[in-house]
Amino acid sequence: MHEDFNNLLKRIKPDERVIALYKEVLVTEAANQLGTLNGKISKVRRKLDTIADNRLEAVKKFNADQLTFEGKNELVGSLDEDKAMLNSELKQLEEQQLIRESDIELSLDVMRDVDRQWEFASLINKQGFQNMIFPDGLVYDYELGRFGIKDLSPLYRCIAKQKEPEEPSESFLVAGVGFEPTTLWL
């Protein structure tokens, strides 16, 4: 059964053309998301700059006796709350920014070597790996020595397998009937 499972993994493993296509799509999507992310980060940083300017202005007004001590503390406290919230948002955005092409390459290496990854994984990792690839599980037919699967991970669904015809196949189409009217709904 273990050998049959390893053979199943070899069969679902994408070929290099599919891996190259996945990489191109992932890099392009990551670049698009990074552009959007950079715009969001710039917007948050501009808001933080505005808060810093407003905070400085509040202190200047207090020093010029244009703002009471309580008024300054209330305004600075409100600005500091906004600053803390924006700093938290900025941290989350910057963490998302850390996805790099090397991370994409690492994930593609896992797909490229799915059978070897399985072979060297611990039992717990094998279970997680199996659940990731076959989210609805799989069934083993002992008599035929093969697996039945209901669903396959989206990463492995689009596997291009070229099947060479074993022998030339004859056409099952019927030759035209001559001058008789044809049916359009066929």
N, CA, C and O atoms as a DFTB+ gen file, in Angstrom:
744 C
 N C O
     1  1       0.819      -1.180       0.000
     2  2       0.000       0.000       0.000
     3  2       0.872       1.256       0.000
     4  3       0.557       2.230      -0.684
     5  1       1.960       1.237       0.761
     6  2       2.848       2.392       0.796
     7  2       3.469       2.642      -0.570
     8  3       3.593       3.787      -1.005
     9  1       3.853       1.577      -1.234
    10  2       4.436       1.709      -2.570
    11  2       3.397       2.246      -3.556
    12  3       3.714       3.085      -4.399
    13  1       2.162       1.764      -3.448
    14  2       1.094       2.252      -4.320
    15  2       0.806       3.730      -4.060
    16  3       0.527       4.486      -4.990
    17  1       0.874       4.136      -2.797
    18  2       0.642       5.545      -2.474
    19  2       1.767       6.403      -3.054
    20  3       1.523       7.480      -3.597
    21  1       2.985       5.916      -2.931
    22  2       4.120       6.655      -3.502
    23  2       3.967       6.763      -5.023
    24  3       4.279       7.801      -5.606
    25  1       3.488       5.695      -5.661
    26  2       3.244       5.740      -7.108
    27  2       2.138       6.732      -7.453
    28  3       2.212       7.415      -8.475
    29  1       1.108       6.815      -6.599
    30  2       0.045       7.797      -6.803
    31  2       0.618       9.212      -6.750
    32  3       0.285      10.055      -7.583
    33  1       1.475       9.465      -5.772
    34  2       2.096      10.784      -5.661
    35  2       2.940      11.105      -6.890
    36  3       2.966      12.247      -7.350
    37  1       3.623      10.106      -7.413
    38  2       4.410      10.320      -8.628
    39  2       3.505      10.662      -9.809
    40  3       3.868      11.478     -10.655
    41  1       2.324      10.035      -9.865
    42  2       1.398      10.299     -10.972
    43  2       0.790      11.693     -10.896
    44  3       0.568      12.326     -11.929
    45  1       0.514      12.183      -9.678
    46  2      -0.109      13.505      -9.565
    47  2       0.917      14.635      -9.590
    48  3       0.556      15.808      -9.678
    49  1       2.180      14.277      -9.513
    50  2       3.237      15.288      -9.504
    51  2       3.228      16.055     -10.828
    52  3       3.289      15.440     -11.892
    53  1       3.151      17.386     -10.779
    54  2       3.141      18.165     -12.025
    55  2       4.482      18.069     -12.753
    56  3       5.533      17.928     -12.127
    57  1       4.430      18.147     -14.079
    58  2       5.680      18.149     -14.829
    59  2       6.279      19.555     -14.817
    60  3       5.650      20.492     -14.325
    61  1       7.467      19.702     -15.345
    62  2       8.201      20.972     -15.269
    63  2       7.496      22.111     -15.991
    64  3       7.630      23.269     -15.596
    65  1       6.746      21.797     -17.044
    66  2       6.016      22.871     -17.739
    67  2       4.951      23.468     -16.832
    68  3       4.771      24.686     -16.800
    69  1       4.245      22.618     -16.098
    70  2       3.207      23.097     -15.191
    71  2       3.841      23.859     -14.033
    72  3       3.329      24.897     -13.613
    73  1       4.954      23.345     -13.518
    74  2       5.668      24.039     -12.438
    75  2       6.094      25.427     -12.906
    76  3       5.940      26.403     -12.172
    77  1       6.627      25.521     -14.119
    78  2       7.054      26.821     -14.659
    79  2       5.865      27.763     -14.791
    80  3       5.978      28.956     -14.507
    81  1       4.734      27.233     -15.218
    82  2       3.530      28.055     -15.343
    83  2       3.055      28.514     -13.967
    84  3       2.718      29.685     -13.789
    85  1       3.026      27.600     -12.991
    86  2       2.659      27.974     -11.621
    87  2       3.565      29.094     -11.124
    88  3       3.097      30.071     -10.539
    89  1       4.856      28.946     -11.362
    90  2       5.805      29.951     -10.885
    91  2       5.510      31.304     -11.517
    92  3       5.494      32.325     -10.831
    93  1       5.280      31.310     -12.811
    94  2       4.994      32.566     -13.503
    95  2       3.734      33.225     -12.934
    96  3       3.702      34.433     -12.701
    97  1       2.704      32.415     -12.717
    98  2       1.453      32.944     -12.170
    99  2       1.663      33.463     -10.744
   100  3       1.202      34.552     -10.401
   101  1       2.360      32.679      -9.918
   102  2       2.579      33.083      -8.531
   103  2       3.437      34.333      -8.422
   104  3       3.143      35.212      -7.612
   105  1       4.494      34.428      -9.224
   106  2       5.366      35.608      -9.192
   107  2       4.595      36.844      -9.663
   108  3       4.714      37.918      -9.075
   109  1       3.811      36.684     -10.720
   110  2       3.014      37.803     -11.228
   111  2       1.996      38.253     -10.191
   112  3       1.841      39.448      -9.940
   113  1       1.303      37.289      -9.590
   114  2       0.303      37.631      -8.574
   115  2       0.963      38.260      -7.353
   116  3       0.428      39.212      -6.784
   117  1       2.110      37.745      -6.946
   118  2       2.826      38.318      -5.804
   119  2       3.251      39.752      -6.108
   120  3       3.171      40.620      -5.239
   121  1       3.703      40.003      -7.334
   122  2       4.099      41.363      -7.726
   123  2       2.896      42.300      -7.720
   124  3       2.993      43.443      -7.272
   125  1       1.753      41.807      -8.223
   126  2       0.536      42.633      -8.207
   127  2       0.113      42.954      -6.777
   128  3      -0.215      44.095      -6.453
   129  1       0.127      41.934      -5.936
   130  2      -0.256      42.141      -4.543
   131  2       0.747      43.036      -3.823
   132  3       0.372      43.829      -2.960
   133  1       2.014      42.905      -4.177
   134  2       3.030      43.740      -3.553
   135  2       2.820      45.202      -3.925
   136  3       2.995      46.090      -3.091
   137  1       2.444      45.452      -5.187
   138  2       2.159      46.824      -5.596
   139  2       1.000      47.405      -4.813
   140  3       1.068      48.546      -4.356
   141  1      -0.060      46.636      -4.653
   142  2      -1.220      47.072      -3.865
   143  2      -0.824      47.268      -2.408
   144  3      -1.227      48.236      -1.763
   145  1      -0.035      46.340      -1.907
   146  2       0.418      46.395      -0.519
   147  2       1.284      47.624      -0.272
   148  3       1.136      48.302       0.745
   149  1       2.188      47.907      -1.208
   150  2       3.045      49.081      -1.062
   151  2       2.225      50.364      -1.030
   152  3       2.554      51.299      -0.299
   153  1       1.153      50.408      -1.826
   154  2       0.262      51.573      -1.794
   155  2      -0.409      51.725      -0.431
   156  3      -0.510      52.833       0.095
   157  1      -0.870      50.605       0.141
   158  2      -1.501      50.642       1.461
   159  2      -0.498      51.077       2.530
   160  3      -0.832      51.853       3.426
   161  1       0.741      50.567       2.427
   162  2       1.780      50.925       3.399
   163  2       2.085      52.414       3.316
   164  3       2.224      53.077       4.344
   165  1       2.189      52.944       2.108
   166  2       2.454      54.378       1.938
   167  2       1.339      55.219       2.537
   168  3       1.598      56.244       3.168
   169  1       0.105      54.789       2.342
   170  2      -1.052      55.508       2.882
   171  2      -1.004      55.536       4.412
   172  3      -1.246      56.577       5.023
   173  1      -0.693      54.394       5.028
   174  2      -0.611      54.326       6.496
   175  2       0.538      55.196       6.997
   176  3       0.394      55.883       8.008
   177  1       1.668      55.176       6.306
   178  2       2.808      56.012       6.726
   179  2       2.480      57.499       6.615
   180  3       2.906      58.290       7.457
   181  1       1.722      57.889       5.576
   182  2       1.311      59.297       5.456
   183  2       0.398      59.685       6.621
   184  3       0.508      60.785       7.163
   185  1      -0.497      58.784       7.000
   186  2      -1.373      59.048       8.148
   187  2      -0.556      59.196       9.430
   188  3      -0.843      60.055      10.264
   189  1       0.471      58.345       9.580
   190  2       1.332      58.447      10.765
   191  2       2.098      59.772      10.770
   192  3       2.280      60.378      11.826
   193  1       2.545      60.224       9.597
   194  2       3.223      61.522       9.499
   195  2       2.274      62.654       9.890
   196  3       2.671      63.595      10.576
   197  1       1.027      62.558       9.452
   198  2       0.027      63.574       9.789
   199  2      -0.218      63.592      11.297
   200  3      -0.333      64.660      11.900
   201  1      -0.297      62.418      11.897
   202  2      -0.485      62.333      13.358
   203  2       0.702      62.970      14.079
   204  3       0.521      63.710      15.046
   205  1       1.924      62.680      13.605
   206  2       3.116      63.272      14.232
   207  2       3.085      64.793      14.102
   208  3       3.420      65.504      15.049
   209  1       2.684      65.291      12.938
   210  2       2.589      66.742      12.738
   211  2       1.531      67.352      13.659
   212  3       1.763      68.397      14.266
   213  1       0.368      66.699      13.762
   214  2      -0.706      67.203      14.626
   215  2      -0.304      67.169      16.104
   216  3      -0.665      68.056      16.877
   217  1       0.434      66.152      16.476
   218  2       0.905      66.044      17.865
   219  2       1.877      67.185      18.186
   220  3       1.795      67.819      19.238
   221  1       2.795      67.425      17.251
   222  2       3.761      68.525      17.416
   223  2       3.029      69.865      17.465
   224  3       3.379      70.736      18.262
   225  1       2.038      70.026      16.636
   226  2       1.247      71.265      16.612
   227  2       0.523      71.466      17.940
   228  3       0.430      72.595      18.422
   229  1       0.009      70.392      18.540
   230  2      -0.674      70.485      19.834
   231  2       0.294      70.949      20.913
   232  3      -0.058      71.785      21.745
   233  1       1.509      70.414      20.905
   234  2       2.512      70.807      21.898
   235  2       2.897      72.276      21.695
   236  3       3.065      73.012      22.667
   237  1       3.038      72.702      20.434
   238  2       3.376      74.112      20.142
   239  2       2.267      75.045      20.630
   240  3       2.547      76.093      21.211
   241  1       0.999      74.662      20.392
   242  2      -0.116      75.487      20.835
   243  2      -0.156      75.564      22.354
   244  3      -0.473      76.613      22.915
   245  1       0.163      74.459      23.022
   246  2       0.196      74.471      24.485
   247  2       1.294      75.414      24.974
   248  3       1.081      76.196      25.900
   249  1       2.473      75.336      24.343
   250  2       3.584      76.200      24.738
   251  2       3.290      77.665      24.462
   252  3       3.822      78.542      25.143
   253  1       2.453      77.939      23.476
   254  2       2.101      79.321      23.139
   255  2       0.839      79.757      23.884
   256  3       0.258      80.790      23.551
   257  1       0.412      78.997      24.875
   258  2      -0.773      79.273      25.684
   259  2      -2.047      79.372      24.847
   260  3      -2.967      80.111      25.197
   261  1      -2.101      78.630      23.745
   262  2      -3.304      78.593      22.910
   263  2      -4.137      77.357      23.210
   264  3      -5.236      77.199      22.678
   265  1      -3.612      76.474      24.067
   266  2      -4.278      75.226      24.400
   267  2      -4.040      74.930      25.870
   268  3      -2.916      75.067      26.355
   269  1      -5.082      74.527      26.586
   270  2      -4.932      74.215      28.003
   271  2      -4.185      72.891      28.172
   272  3      -4.040      72.119      27.224
   273  1      -3.724      72.652      29.371
   274  2      -3.013      71.414      29.679
   275  2      -3.925      70.210      29.451
   276  3      -3.511      69.213      28.861
   277  1      -5.160      70.309      29.920
   278  2      -6.118      69.215      29.750
   279  2      -6.437      69.009      28.263
   280  3      -6.523      67.877      27.786
   281  1      -6.608      70.118      27.544
   282  2      -6.899      70.049      26.111
   283  2      -5.761      69.392      25.346
   284  3      -5.975      68.566      24.459
   285  1      -4.526      69.789      25.719
   286  2      -3.345      69.191      25.063
   287  2      -3.273      67.700      25.360
   288  3      -3.041      66.901      24.454
   289  1      -3.470      67.313      26.624
   290  2      -3.394      65.898      27.008
   291  2      -4.480      65.071      26.311
   292  3      -4.234      63.942      25.886
   293  1      -5.676      65.643      26.201
   294  2      -6.768      64.942      25.531
   295  2      -6.450      64.749      24.040
   296  3      -6.643      63.665      23.488
   297  1      -5.962      65.814      23.405
   298  2      -5.635      65.743      21.978
   299  2      -4.465      64.792      21.725
   300  3      -4.524      63.969      20.811
   301  1      -3.407      64.900      22.524
   302  2      -2.237      64.030      22.365
   303  2      -2.609      62.581      22.654
   304  3      -2.132      61.677      21.968
   305  1      -3.451      62.344      23.658
   306  2      -3.894      60.983      23.970
   307  2      -4.675      60.371      22.812
   308  3      -4.474      59.206      22.469
   309  1      -5.562      61.156      22.213
   310  2      -6.328      60.675      21.065
   311  2      -5.410      60.372      19.880
   312  3      -5.571      59.357      19.202
   313  1      -4.451      61.262      19.640
   314  2      -3.496      61.048      18.544
   315  2      -2.623      59.816      18.802
   316  3      -2.304      59.077      17.870
   317  1      -2.238      59.594      20.057
   318  2      -1.422      58.426      20.391
   319  2      -2.200      57.122      20.195
   320  3      -1.622      56.116      19.783
   321  1      -3.508      57.129      20.489
   322  2      -4.342      55.947      20.241
   323  2      -4.408      55.643      18.738
   324  3      -4.275      54.496      18.310
   325  1      -4.618      56.710      17.953
   326  2      -4.655      56.538      16.491
   327  2      -3.314      56.018      15.979
   328  3      -3.258      55.169      15.089
   329  1      -2.236      56.547      16.560
   330  2      -0.889      56.131      16.146
   331  2      -0.654      54.656      16.465
   332  3      -0.082      53.937      15.645
   333  1      -1.078      54.198      17.620
   334  2      -0.901      52.794      18.005
   335  2      -1.681      51.881      17.062
   336  3      -1.188      50.830      16.653
   337  1      -2.898      52.291      16.721
   338  2      -3.724      51.494      15.820
   339  2      -3.072      51.427      14.425
   340  3      -3.015      50.359      13.814
   341  1      -2.591      52.558      13.937
   342  2      -1.950      52.587      12.618
   343  2      -0.626      51.819      12.613
   344  3      -0.291      51.175      11.619
   345  1       0.123      51.881      13.706
   346  2       1.378      51.116      13.788
   347  2       1.103      49.615      13.745
   348  3       1.865      48.864      13.137
   349  1       0.026      49.177      14.381
   350  2      -0.356      47.768      14.331
   351  2      -0.723      47.365      12.901
   352  3      -0.313      46.309      12.421
   353  1      -1.495      48.213      12.230
   354  2      -1.866      47.943      10.833
   355  2      -0.631      47.916       9.938
   356  3      -0.516      47.068       9.053
   357  1       0.297      48.854      10.173
   358  2       1.530      48.908       9.380
   359  2       2.365      47.649       9.579
   360  3       2.937      47.126       8.622
   361  1       2.438      47.166      10.797
   362  2       3.201      45.947      11.077
   363  2       2.624      44.755      10.321
   364  3       3.370      43.960       9.749
   365  1       1.293      44.629      10.316
   366  2       0.643      43.526       9.596
   367  2       0.913      43.625       8.096
   368  3       1.194      42.618       7.447
   369  1       0.828      44.829       7.549
   370  2       1.072      45.012       6.115
   371  2       2.522      44.689       5.752
   372  3       2.784      44.076       4.717
   373  1       3.452      45.098       6.597
   374  2       4.864      44.825       6.325
   375  2       5.183      43.340       6.426
   376  3       6.061      42.846       5.718
   377  1       4.473      42.616       7.307
   378  2       4.668      41.163       7.397
   379  2       4.199      40.488       6.112
   380  3       4.823      39.535       5.644
   381  1       3.104      40.978       5.544
   382  2       2.615      40.430       4.277
   383  2       3.595      40.727       3.143
   384  3       3.651      39.988       2.160
   385  1       4.344      41.778       3.275
   386  2       5.285      42.209       2.246
   387  2       6.491      41.270       2.152
   388  3       7.245      41.330       1.180
   389  1       6.676      40.417       3.137
   390  2       7.870      39.580       3.196
   391  2       7.839      38.370       2.268
   392  3       8.832      37.647       2.179
   393  1       6.721      38.128       1.573
   394  2       6.686      37.004       0.636
   395  2       7.656      37.302      -0.492
   396  3       7.555      38.329      -1.164
   397  1       8.588      36.399      -0.688
   398  2       9.627      36.610      -1.695
   399  2       9.599      35.476      -2.701
   400  3       8.941      34.455      -2.499
   401  1      10.318      35.675      -3.775
   402  2      10.374      34.652      -4.815
   403  2      10.982      33.359      -4.275
   404  3      10.625      32.273      -4.731
   405  1      11.887      33.462      -3.316
   406  2      12.474      32.240      -2.750
   407  2      11.412      31.417      -2.023
   408  3      11.474      30.187      -2.020
   409  1      10.432      32.094      -1.403
   410  2       9.333      31.365      -0.758
   411  2       8.495      30.641      -1.802
   412  3       8.056      29.511      -1.583
   413  1       8.277      31.293      -2.930
   414  2       7.529      30.672      -4.020
   415  2       8.308      29.468      -4.544
   416  3       7.731      28.406      -4.778
   417  1       9.603      29.631      -4.724
   418  2      10.437      28.535      -5.222
   419  2      10.421      27.356      -4.255
   420  3      10.400      26.201      -4.682
   421  1      10.430      27.638      -2.964
   422  2      10.378      26.564      -1.962
   423  2       9.073      25.785      -2.086
   424  3       9.084      24.555      -2.046
   425  1       7.946      26.486      -2.236
   426  2       6.665      25.788      -2.364
   427  2       6.605      24.988      -3.659
   428  3       6.009      23.911      -3.687
   429  1       7.205      25.490      -4.721
   430  2       7.229      24.746      -5.982
   431  2       8.129      23.512      -5.873
   432  3       7.855      22.486      -6.496
   433  1       9.192      23.610      -5.091
   434  2      10.056      22.442      -4.867
   435  2       9.289      21.328      -4.164
   436  3       9.499      20.149      -4.448
   437  1       8.399      21.702      -3.248
   438  2       7.583      20.694      -2.568
   439  2       6.695      19.995      -3.590
   440  3       6.563      18.772      -3.565
   441  1       6.087      20.766      -4.487
   442  2       5.242      20.164      -5.517
   443  2       6.060      19.301      -6.472
   444  3       5.627      18.228      -6.892
   445  1       7.235      19.787      -6.801
   446  2       8.107      19.092      -7.753
   447  2       8.550      17.739      -7.201
   448  3       8.707      16.782      -7.959
   449  1       8.750      17.654      -5.894
   450  2       9.265      16.442      -5.256
   451  2       8.266      15.875      -4.253
   452  3       8.650      15.428      -3.173
   453  1       6.999      15.893      -4.607
   454  2       5.956      15.476      -3.673
   455  2       6.174      14.049      -3.173
   456  3       5.916      13.765      -2.003
   457  1       6.636      13.162      -4.020
   458  2       6.845      11.776      -3.596
   459  2       8.016      11.656      -2.623
   460  3       7.947      10.894      -1.659
   461  1       9.077      12.397      -2.871
   462  2      10.232      12.357      -1.952
   463  2       9.909      13.059      -0.646
   464  3      10.363      12.626       0.414
   465  1       9.127      14.140      -0.699
   466  2       8.729      14.834       0.527
   467  2       7.968      13.871       1.440
   468  3       8.171      13.853       2.654
   469  1       7.097      13.077       0.836
   470  2       6.314      12.104       1.589
   471  2       7.219      11.048       2.218
   472  3       7.063      10.679       3.382
   473  1       8.148      10.583       1.431
   474  2       9.032       9.498       1.868
   475  2       9.825       9.873       3.116
   476  3      10.037       9.028       3.985
   477  1      10.265      11.125       3.220
   478  2      11.141      11.532       4.318
   479  2      10.404      12.259       5.452
   480  3      11.030      12.667       6.431
   481  1       9.097      12.419       5.328
   482  2       8.336      13.150       6.345
   483  2       8.067      12.267       7.565
   484  3       8.022      11.041       7.464
   485  1       7.890      12.916       8.716
   486  2       7.502      12.195       9.932
   487  2       6.030      11.800       9.809
   488  3       5.334      12.263       8.906
   489  1       5.563      10.950      10.712
   490  2       4.183      10.475      10.666
   491  2       3.193      11.638      10.761
   492  3       2.220      11.684      10.008
   493  1       3.429      12.559      11.660
   494  2       2.530      13.715      11.818
   495  2       2.536      14.560      10.547
   496  3       1.479      14.992      10.086
   497  1       3.716      14.797       9.976
   498  2       3.800      15.581       8.745
   499  2       3.148      14.842       7.572
   500  3       2.551      15.465       6.694
   501  1       3.267      13.520       7.566
   502  2       2.616      12.740       6.508
   503  2       1.107      12.903       6.566
   504  3       0.450      13.043       5.534
   505  1       0.557      12.885       7.774
   506  2      -0.887      13.055       7.921
   507  2      -1.325      14.440       7.438
   508  3      -2.320      14.565       6.724
   509  1      -0.597      15.457       7.819
   510  2      -0.907      16.809       7.366
   511  2      -0.748      16.944       5.866
   512  3      -1.566      17.576       5.196
   513  1       0.306      16.349       5.347
   514  2       0.600      16.362       3.915
   515  2      -0.533      15.678       3.148
   516  3      -1.007      16.193       2.136
   517  1      -0.956      14.525       3.636
   518  2      -2.038      13.772       2.997
   519  2      -3.335      14.584       3.017
   520  3      -4.052      14.625       2.017
   521  1      -3.642      15.227       4.142
   522  2      -4.854      16.046       4.238
   523  2      -4.788      17.256       3.317
   524  3      -5.816      17.696       2.802
   525  1      -3.614      17.789       3.106
   526  2      -3.458      18.933       2.220
   527  2      -3.695      18.529       0.766
   528  3      -4.376      19.243       0.029
   529  1      -3.145      17.400       0.351
   530  2      -3.255      16.969      -1.049
   531  2      -4.615      16.344      -1.327
   532  3      -5.195      16.563      -2.390
   533  1      -5.125      15.569      -0.377
   534  2      -6.406      14.880      -0.546
   535  2      -7.348      15.353       0.562
   536  3      -7.520      14.644       1.554
   537  1      -7.960      16.522       0.424
   538  2      -8.746      17.101       1.518
   539  2      -9.936      16.243       1.962
   540  3     -10.337      16.314       3.123
   541  1     -10.502      15.445       1.070
   542  2     -11.632      14.584       1.436
   543  2     -11.198      13.147       1.690
   544  3     -12.036      12.248       1.762
   545  1      -9.901      12.928       1.826
   546  2      -9.372      11.599       2.078
   547  2      -9.294      10.768       0.811
   548  3      -9.582      11.253      -0.283
   549  1      -8.906       9.521       0.967
   550  2      -8.825       8.599      -0.148
   551  2      -9.100       7.191       0.342
   552  3      -8.997       6.899       1.533
   553  1      -9.450       6.323      -0.595
   554  2      -9.813       4.942      -0.286
   555  2      -8.847       4.038      -1.043
   556  3      -8.471       4.321      -2.181
   557  1      -8.456       2.952      -0.396
   558  2      -7.539       2.004      -1.034
   559  2      -8.283       0.718      -1.361
   560  3      -8.947       0.136      -0.503
   561  1      -8.166       0.282      -2.610
   562  2      -8.755      -0.979      -3.062
   563  2      -7.648      -2.034      -3.012
   564  3      -6.758      -2.050      -3.862
   565  1      -7.711      -2.915      -2.009
   566  2      -6.667      -3.914      -1.813
   567  2      -6.583      -4.908      -2.976
   568  3      -5.494      -5.350      -3.342
   569  1      -7.723      -5.253      -3.547
   570  2      -7.725      -6.230      -4.637
   571  2      -7.024      -5.698      -5.880
   572  3      -6.235      -6.401      -6.511
   573  1      -7.323      -4.446      -6.224
   574  2      -6.722      -3.863      -7.432
   575  2      -5.403      -3.144      -7.141
   576  3      -4.651      -2.819      -8.060
   577  1      -5.130      -2.899      -5.866
   578  2      -3.891      -2.233      -5.489
   579  2      -3.825      -0.795      -5.973
   580  3      -2.803      -0.346      -6.490
   581  1      -4.943      -0.071      -5.795
   582  2      -4.942       1.326      -6.229
   583  2      -5.840       2.153      -5.313
   584  3      -6.679       1.632      -4.579
   585  1      -5.623       3.464      -5.390
   586  2      -6.352       4.402      -4.553
   587  2      -7.478       5.054      -5.333
   588  3      -7.374       5.279      -6.539
   589  1      -8.543       5.348      -4.630
   590  2      -9.638       6.137      -5.173
   591  2      -9.688       7.450      -4.410
   592  3      -9.637       7.464      -3.180
   593  1      -9.787       8.530      -5.127
   594  2      -9.822       9.832      -4.470
   595  2     -11.064      10.593      -4.917
   596  3     -11.465      10.533      -6.079
   597  1     -11.659      11.306      -3.976
   598  2     -12.845      12.092      -4.281
   599  2     -12.454      13.499      -4.706
   600  3     -13.030      14.050      -5.644
   601  1     -11.488      14.074      -4.028
   602  2     -11.093      15.446      -4.313
   603  2      -9.583      15.558      -4.192
   604  3      -8.953      14.865      -3.393
   605  1      -9.023      16.436      -4.993
   606  2      -7.582      16.658      -5.026
   607  2      -7.335      18.138      -4.791
   608  3      -8.113      18.978      -5.244
   609  1      -6.272      18.460      -4.095
   610  2      -5.919      19.851      -3.833
   611  2      -5.891      20.649      -5.136
   612  3      -5.455      20.131      -6.164
   613  1      -6.346      21.894      -5.107
   614  2      -6.324      22.713      -6.323
   615  2      -4.927      22.833      -6.942
   616  3      -4.800      23.014      -8.153
   617  1      -3.900      22.735      -6.132
   618  2      -2.542      22.838      -6.670
   619  2      -2.185      21.662      -7.569
   620  3      -1.294      21.773      -8.411
   621  1      -2.867      20.546      -7.399
   622  2      -2.542      19.350      -8.173
   623  2      -3.617      18.998      -9.200
   624  3      -3.457      18.033      -9.948
   625  1      -4.707      19.761      -9.250
   626  2      -5.798      19.439     -10.169
   627  2      -5.463      19.675     -11.628
   628  3      -5.947      18.950     -12.497
   629  1      -4.663      20.650     -11.905
   630  2      -4.401      21.061     -13.295
   631  2      -3.150      20.407     -13.848
   632  3      -2.359      21.053     -14.534
   633  1      -2.973      19.166     -13.563
   634  2      -1.762      18.478     -13.991
   635  2      -1.903      18.058     -15.436
   636  3      -2.842      17.360     -15.819
   637  1      -0.937      18.505     -16.234
   638  2      -0.966      18.178     -17.661
   639  2      -0.269      16.846     -17.881
   640  3       0.947      16.732     -17.730
   641  1      -1.032      15.876     -18.227
   642  2      -0.476      14.563     -18.554
   643  2      -0.773      14.303     -20.015
   644  3      -1.929      14.336     -20.437
   645  1       0.254      14.050     -20.776
   646  2       0.059      13.721     -22.180
   647  2      -0.091      12.222     -22.297
   648  3       0.762      11.464     -21.833
   649  1      -1.170      11.797     -22.913
   650  2      -1.394      10.378     -23.106
   651  2      -1.197      10.073     -24.576
   652  3      -1.885      10.614     -25.442
   653  1      -0.265       9.214     -24.833
   654  2      -0.007       8.789     -26.203
   655  2      -0.996       7.694     -26.558
   656  3      -1.190       6.771     -25.767
   657  1      -1.624       7.766     -27.712
   658  2      -2.540       6.694     -28.083
   659  2      -1.771       5.387     -28.262
   660  3      -0.707       5.350     -28.880
   661  1      -2.335       4.326     -27.710
   662  2      -1.660       3.037     -27.778
   663  2      -1.662       2.485     -29.190
   664  3      -0.697       1.847     -29.610
   665  1      -2.726       2.722     -29.918
   666  2      -2.807       2.298     -31.296
   667  2      -3.672       3.309     -32.023
   668  3      -4.499       3.967     -31.392
   669  1      -3.513       3.451     -33.310
   670  2      -4.319       4.441     -34.004
   671  2      -5.793       4.130     -33.824
   672  3      -6.236       2.995     -33.997
   673  1      -6.533       5.158     -33.473
   674  2      -7.958       4.939     -33.259
   675  2      -8.738       5.368     -34.494
   676  3      -8.381       6.332     -35.172
   677  1      -9.794       4.642     -34.766
   678  2     -10.626       4.961     -35.904
   679  2     -11.656       5.984     -35.482
   680  3     -12.070       6.019     -34.323
   681  1     -12.060       6.794     -36.397
   682  2     -13.052       7.810     -36.101
   683  2     -14.412       7.166     -35.922
   684  3     -14.771       6.241     -36.651
   685  1     -15.154       7.646     -34.968
   686  2     -16.512       7.170     -34.737
   687  2     -17.538       8.076     -35.407
   688  3     -18.743       7.904     -35.223
   689  1     -17.055       9.042     -36.185
   690  2     -17.973       9.937     -36.876
   691  2     -18.519       9.265     -38.116
   692  3     -17.835       8.479     -38.771
   693  1     -19.738       9.581     -38.422
   694  2     -20.385       9.024     -39.601
   695  2     -20.131       9.963     -40.770
   696  3     -20.193      11.182     -40.615
   697  1     -19.846       9.406     -41.931
   698  2     -19.605      10.226     -43.114
   699  2     -20.865      10.979     -43.488
   700  3     -21.979      10.548     -43.192
   701  1     -20.671      12.112     -44.145
   702  2     -21.789      12.940     -44.593
   703  2     -22.710      12.146     -45.511
   704  3     -22.280      11.189     -46.155
   705  1     -23.973      12.544     -45.571
   706  2     -24.963      11.780     -46.316
   707  2     -25.170      12.307     -47.734
   708  3     -26.057      11.828     -48.441
   709  1     -24.414      13.231     -48.140
   710  2     -24.568      13.739     -49.512
   711  2     -25.331      15.037     -49.536
   712  3     -24.979      15.989     -48.839
   713  1     -26.399      15.080     -50.357
   714  2     -27.115      16.328     -50.554
   715  2     -28.331      16.493     -49.656
   716  3     -29.027      17.503     -49.758
   717  1     -28.600      15.560     -48.806
   718  2     -29.751      15.668     -47.928
   719  2     -29.562      16.859     -46.990
   720  3     -28.430      17.251     -46.711
   721  1     -30.659      17.435     -46.503
   722  2     -30.525      18.555     -45.554
   723  2     -29.872      18.076     -44.259
   724  3     -30.139      16.967     -43.796
   725  1     -29.032      18.901     -43.690
   726  2     -28.342      18.561     -42.438
   727  2     -29.129      19.102     -41.272
   728  3     -29.915      20.038     -41.415
   729  1     -28.915      18.512     -40.123
   730  2     -29.560      19.018     -38.905
   731  2     -28.581      19.902     -38.195
   732  3     -27.419      19.531     -38.028
   733  1     -29.018      21.068     -37.770
   734  2     -28.158      22.048     -37.134
   735  2     -27.975      21.784     -35.643
   736  3     -27.024      22.281     -35.040
   737  1     -28.863      21.018     -35.051
   738  2     -28.785      20.848     -33.598
   739  2     -27.816      19.764     -33.169
   740  3     -27.653      19.539     -31.970
   741  1     -27.173      19.089     -34.094
   742  2     -26.223      18.037     -33.704
   743  2     -24.929      18.599     -33.275
   744  3     -24.020      17.852     -32.915
